Amino acid sequence: MAGQQRKNIYPGLEVEIVLKQDQRTGKTTRGIVKDLLTNSPTHPHGIKVRLQDGQVGRVKTIVSSGKP
């Protein structure tokens, strides 16, 4: 899964994340990556990121690249 590897995530990328309060339901939130918060190269539950709107969660799906 691409969301588990830090090398696949970068600022400007559109992703779907699971917020802490949504972990039980698995509800996803879509947004644009602002910061990467996980320092390790991989994480089994997804790389933790901060979206441009300030929400923090773990990446479940990469929607589209931020590159033209």
Beta strands, then each sheet from edge to edge (+ up, - down):
strand 1: 14-19
strand 2: 29-36
strand 3: 48-51
strand 4: 56-64
sheet 1: 1+ 2- 3+ 4- 1+
end
